[in-house]
Amino acid sequence: MHEISLVRNIFNTLEDEFPGKMDDIRGIYLTVGILSNVQPLLMQSAFEAVQQDEPKYANTHLHVEVLPIQIKCDICDAISSVEQYKFICKTCGRPCSHVIQGEELLISKVEFAT
């Protein structure tokens, strides 16, 4: 389960960025794209498992926003949402592989108690 290592990496990143303030973190907000291969339910389970191992994270909550796949057509410059993994421009109908959203795995926000 690669989600455990992702959660540990998130906490390590936050500890590096905010040394000595981990006890004050109340919320971690992630933005994940469908193509990032991260399942929100599995991420939440991994988060809870790490919390059990590390009591200092007990008051922290995880929030995951899933972003759909969007593509930009190289022919007509239109932006389209991908449905059922069909990478087709909705405007001109041509195949498109220029993904502009959907591969993200970002810490988008950190919420502190104070």
Buried (B, 14 or more C-beta within 10 A) or exposed (E): EEBBEBBBEBBEEBBEEEEEBBEBBEBBBBBBBBBBEBBBEBBBBBBEBBBEEBEEBEBBBBBBBBBEBBBBBEEEEBBBEBEEEEBBBBBEEEEBEEBEBBBBBEEEEBEEEE
